[in-house]
Each structure stands twice: as C-alpha cells, then as structure tokens.
Amino acid sequence: MEDNSPKGFGRRSFLAAGAAFIGAPALAQTESSTTEVERDLSEVVVRNISSFRALDWTPYFSNLRNGAILVDVTSRALHYWSEDGETYKLYPSSVPLTEDLTRRGRTKVVRKVEGPSWRPTPAMRKRNPEWPDHVPPGPDNPLGTHALYLSWTYYRIHGTHDTRKIGRRSSNGCIGLYNEHISELFGLAKVGTQVLLI
C-alpha cells in the first residue's frame, strides 16, 4: 500500500523555502518614489555590516550637556548618549531618499510630541499633490507614535508604522525609527538634547 500522506516539513524543505522567500522581491518595493528600490537580485553586492557599530561620543561633541544624538546617514544608525554618559543606545534608522533631501550639521530637540499629527511640507505637496493635507495620530500617520522636533524647520526624529523603511533611504528628510525605539528614545531625550547629523 502506498503512503500518500504529506511528508514532514524537514530541514531541507525549510531551508529551500527560506531561500526562495529571501530571494523574492519585497512586495513593498513597488513604490520606488517612497522607498529605495533594491538592486537586481542577480547583481553581487558587498555589504559592510561592520559600519553599524558602537561609537564613542568624544569625536563628535565637546560635552554631553542635555544628552547627545548622533545620526550617521551612511550607516543608517542613530546613537544616543545620556548627559551622565552612563546610557548609550544604538538604533537602526531610515534616512532621506536623496542627498537633496539630506541635511547635515548641528541642531537640537526643541519639542517632544507623543501621538503626533502630520502635515506634508509645501515641497512634499508639490511633489505629491494627491497626499492628504493632514493625518491625525494613528496607524496611518507617517510620524509613528512619537516625534522629536528639531530646530530645523520640518525636520524630525520620529517613529514609523511602516517597518520596511528602517535601514533604507525612505524619508523626505526626517530620521525614522521603529516605534518601540522612538518610544525609548523619547523617554531618554529631552528638549535641549543636542543632535548632530553626519
């Protein structure tokens, strides 16, 4: 008698299915205007994971008064140091889509908002006239659950409900974090925390 029952999902089947899943293009990558497009899968890409590493604050800040945030656009990482130097956090982040949208230099946190609402900037409205004028707090809000407003107009460090954006060029100038990370950073940073984007 022949056994036609389904076989177990063994290690080889699991690995083959995983490889097929990893090789498949992400469904979210179809909107190239809002998230960077992945390279052709047949192209060989050298990844430098060592660029996402812990850093010392002293090359970047003269002191830790009010705490310090360093955003490294190249490695797509946000570093935080507390004022007493006892707390250090390293978070993966999203960064601006293009160099034209990227601002570098020194700024500071001027406002903290839990449950922020969002309005597109005039430049965003020009590029995307179909976007809404206002998005209230909630799961559709591009600012996620928390936002740190910077002294630069329209620039924020904020959360995102779209986790596909973290680690990619995907913003119109802001720095995005996973919601659980911005929630933690929100509790650590204060109005006056110094910020440097490099």
C-alpha positions in Angstrom: 0.0 0.0 0.0 1.4 3.4 -1.0 1.5 6.2 1.6 0.1 9.4 0.1 0.1 11.4 3.3 2.0 14.7 3.3 5.6 14.4 4.5 7.0 16.4 7.3 8.4 19.8 6.7 12.1 18.9 7.2 15.2 20.9 7.5 15.9 20.9 3.7 12.4 21.9 2.9 12.6 24.7 5.4 15.9 26.0 4.1 14.7 25.8 0.4 11.5 27.7 1.3 13.5 30.3 3.2 15.9 30.8 0.4 13.1 31.3 -2.1 11.4 33.8 0.3 14.6 35.8 0.8 15.3 35.8 -2.9 11.8 37.1 -3.7 11.4 40.9 -4.1 9.5 42.5 -1.3 6.0 43.5 -2.2 6.6 46.9 -0.7 9.3 47.8 -3.2 6.9 48.6 -6.0 6.6 52.3 -4.9 10.1 53.5 -5.8 9.1 57.1 -5.0 8.7 56.4 -1.3 11.3 53.7 -0.6 14.6 52.9 -2.2 14.5 50.1 -4.8 16.5 47.0 -4.1 19.2 46.1 -6.5 18.8 43.5 -9.2 19.0 40.1 -7.4 21.5 38.8 -9.9 23.9 41.6 -9.1 26.6 40.8 -6.5 26.5 43.3 -3.6 29.2 43.6 -0.9 27.6 44.5 2.4 29.6 46.1 5.2 27.7 45.2 8.4 30.6 46.5 10.5 29.6 50.1 9.8 26.7 49.6 12.2 28.8 49.7 15.4 29.0 51.4 18.7 30.8 54.8 18.7 32.4 57.0 21.3 30.8 60.5 21.6 34.0 62.4 22.1 34.9 62.9 18.4 31.5 64.5 17.7 30.6 66.5 20.8 32.5 68.7 23.2 30.3 67.7 26.1 27.1 65.7 26.9 25.1 68.6 28.3 21.4 67.6 27.9 22.5 64.3 26.2 23.5 63.9 22.6 22.1 62.2 19.5 24.3 61.4 16.5 22.7 60.3 13.3 25.1 58.6 10.8 23.3 58.8 7.4 25.8 56.5 5.7 25.4 53.6 8.2 21.7 54.5 8.8 22.2 54.4 12.6 21.2 56.7 15.4 23.4 56.9 18.5 22.2 58.3 21.8 24.3 59.2 24.9 22.8 60.4 28.2 24.1 63.5 29.9 26.0 61.5 32.6 27.5 59.2 29.9 26.0 56.1 31.6 23.4 55.3 29.0 24.3 54.6 25.4 21.8 53.4 22.8 22.3 52.4 19.1 19.2 52.2 16.8 18.8 51.3 13.1 17.1 54.2 11.2 15.7 55.3 8.0 17.3 58.2 6.2 16.3 60.7 3.5 15.7 59.3 0.0 18.2 61.6 -1.8 21.2 63.8 -1.0 19.0 66.8 -1.9 16.7 66.0 1.0 19.5 65.2 3.4 20.6 67.9 5.9 23.8 67.5 7.9 25.1 69.6 10.8 24.2 70.5 14.3 20.7 71.1 15.7 18.8 70.2 18.9 15.5 68.8 20.1 13.1 71.7 20.6 9.8 69.8 21.1 8.6 66.3 22.0 5.2 65.0 20.9 3.6 61.7 21.8 0.9 60.8 19.2 2.0 63.4 16.6 -0.3 64.5 13.8 1.4 65.0 10.4 1.1 67.6 7.6 3.1 67.4 4.4 5.5 70.2 3.8 4.9 72.6 0.8 7.7 70.8 -1.1 6.1 67.4 -0.4 2.7 68.7 -1.6 4.3 69.9 -4.8 5.9 66.5 -5.5 2.8 64.6 -4.3 -0.4 66.7 -4.8 -2.5 63.6 -4.1 -1.3 63.4 -0.4 -3.8 64.5 2.3 -3.4 67.9 3.9 -3.4 66.3 7.4 -3.1 62.9 9.0 -4.2 62.6 12.7 -2.4 60.3 15.2 -2.9 56.6 14.5 -1.7 53.7 12.3 -1.7 55.7 9.1 0.4 58.5 10.5 3.9 58.7 8.9 5.4 60.0 12.2 4.5 56.9 14.1 3.9 57.0 17.8 6.4 59.7 18.9 8.3 62.6 17.4 11.3 64.7 18.4 11.0 68.0 16.6 14.4 69.6 15.7 15.3 73.3 15.5 15.5 72.9 11.7 12.0 73.6 10.2 10.2 70.4 9.0 12.9 68.0 10.4 12.1 65.3 12.9 13.3 62.1 14.5 10.2 60.0 14.6 8.7 56.6 14.6 7.1 54.7 11.7 4.4 52.2 11.4 6.0 51.1 8.1 8.8 48.9 9.4 10.1 48.2 5.9 11.6 51.7 5.8 14.1 51.2 8.6 17.6 50.7 7.3 16.7 52.3 4.0 16.6 55.7 2.2 12.9 56.3 2.6 12.1 59.7 4.0 11.7 63.3 2.8 14.4 64.5 5.2 13.4 63.1 8.6 15.1 60.2 10.5 12.8 57.3 11.2 13.0 54.6 13.9 10.9 51.6 14.8 8.1 52.7 17.1 9.5 50.8 20.1 12.8 52.5 19.6 11.4 56.1 19.3 9.3 55.4 22.4 12.5 54.5 24.3 14.5 57.4 22.8 11.5 59.8 23.6 11.8 58.8 27.2 15.6 59.4 27.3 16.0 62.6 25.2 14.8 66.0 26.4 14.1 69.4 25.0 17.6 70.7 24.5 19.3 67.4 23.6 22.0 68.2 21.1 21.7 66.5 17.7 24.4 66.0 15.0 23.7 64.6 11.6 26.8 63.4 9.7 
